[in-house]
Amino acid sequence: MLSRKDIFTKCSAFDDAKKVIAVGLYPFFRPIESTLGSSVVTAGRRRVMIGSNNYLGLTHHPRVQEASRKAIDKFGTGCTGSRFLNGNLVLHEELEERLAHFVGKEACLVFNSGFLANQGAISTLIGRHDVIYSDRENHASILEGTKVALGETVKFRHNDMRDLERVLKLTREKYEGAMIIADGVFSMSGDIFPIPEALALARQYGARLYIDDAHALGVLGAQGQGTENHFGLSDVDVIVGTFSKSFASLGGFMAASKDVIHYVKHKCRPFIFSAAMPPAALGAVLECLTIVREEPEHLERLWQNARFMSHELKLLGYNTLGSTTPIIPLIIGEDMQAFTFTQKLYEHGIFATPVISPAVPEGHALLRTSYMASHTMDDLCYVLDVLKKLGTLFRITEQENRATL
Ligand SMILES: Cc1ncc(COP(=O)(O)O)c(C=O)c1O
């Protein structure tokens, strides 16, 4: 029998963050006083932002801001109810139609966040006798969906199609339906999921393929349509996305066949029992969709910046885990070293955040850097200059360390 304990005991005992705060190295929840395209102001000083998901830099595009204001003028500041009942705007419907077309699916459903889209879609689609095959490095919102879902989850090694096949072979027969779920671009490492191979396995083993394209929308594909478009494919069964990154706003969506969307629309609790995405956010996303079509220069600049940084960071001797996307992780080492490194960057006018254990294996804490279309060459050269100095100071980029990292 367990001994009786106050439910809050764990809260007063939790001191991991307090220890880092006490030594002045806490890098989280920094209040941003204003944002200016590629930089932010914190504690009264401008700092170059290299930790944002604003890949196309559209949060400060005058047309996006104007569209957001216009939506408020016409529809007010909130929907004050669920789409199901009183909150369904023509803007939601227009956005769903245009997004479905953009990612090449029959239909689409808009949620209040990407997190809710994953949690809601997965838990609604996966029944008691079904199974999810989930990449080990999937985003937390996918994990949340798998926890809420009634079916079981089998994990496979990150991006490893041999391991996916192994677990399919071993377990597929035990379940009715099956769905393989993975990020299109992984949020920490920037790795791209091998969709062609996963799709072949999905078809061979009678499973559906579900891709969370949060970090691929606006980034991969001819116009930023995402990972499936990047591979020239069209058979992925479910695509989930967010508006909180390239689409400069807040909200999320899932795209799939008409039947699947109709089903989720009428069964999904996080969709039905939550007030609708607000007009200002809808106006912004709708304008972003127009801009990605009309102004390809943002995507081009994003990739110029990403390729430049990837090349230069490797030249400096950083281990970037082979990333080929605008998310470029830099392996730092121990958690405490990552905190100190981040603080030094901050003091030099650069805003970034570390990723520490248990999100990454112990001793492999990293700095998750990400690049945007709005970074200027001056911004990037400044960042490289500081990273060069700190890499040497922290002995991260020394020749002898390169082989072991
Ligand atoms: C891969 C992935 N999926 C889903 C989400 C959640 O998106 P949102 O910010 O819209 O809740 C994120 C955001 O961090 C993400 O990185």
The ligand as a Tripos MOL2 file, in Angstrom:
@<TRIPOS>MOLECULE
LIG
   16    16     1     0     0
SMALL
NO_CHARGES

@<TRIPOS>ATOM
      1 C1          6.4580   19.3570  -34.6740 C.3       1 LIG1
      2 C2          5.4800   20.2190  -33.9590 C.ar      1 LIG1
      3 N1          4.1860   19.8580  -33.9670 N.ar      1 LIG1
      4 C3          3.2530   20.5950  -33.3450 C.ar      1 LIG1
      5 C4          3.5790   21.7550  -32.6720 C.ar      1 LIG1
      6 C5          2.5290   22.5260  -31.9400 C.3       1 LIG1
      7 O1          2.1580   23.6310  -32.6820 O.3       1 LIG1
      8 P1          1.4500   24.8800  -31.9920 P.3       1 LIG1
      9 O2          2.5180   25.8200  -31.5890 O.co2     1 LIG1
     10 O3          0.5680   25.4170  -33.0680 O.co2     1 LIG1
     11 O4          0.6720   24.3650  -30.8360 O.co2     1 LIG1
     12 C6          4.9080   22.1760  -32.6620 C.ar      1 LIG1
     13 C7          5.2730   23.4270  -31.9610 C.2       1 LIG1
     14 O5          6.1970   23.5270  -31.2330 O.2       1 LIG1
     15 C8          5.8840   21.3900  -33.3080 C.ar      1 LIG1
     16 O6          7.1710   21.7330  -33.2690 O.3       1 LIG1
@<TRIPOS>BOND
     1     1     2 1
     2     2     3 ar
     3     2    15 ar
     4     3     4 ar
     5     4     5 ar
     6     5     6 1
     7     5    12 ar
     8     6     7 1
     9     7     8 1
    10     8     9 2
    11     8    10 1
    12     8    11 1
    13    12    13 1
    14    12    15 ar
    15    13    14 2
    16    15    16 1
@<TRIPOS>SUBSTRUCTURE
     1 LIG1         1 GROUP 0 **** ****
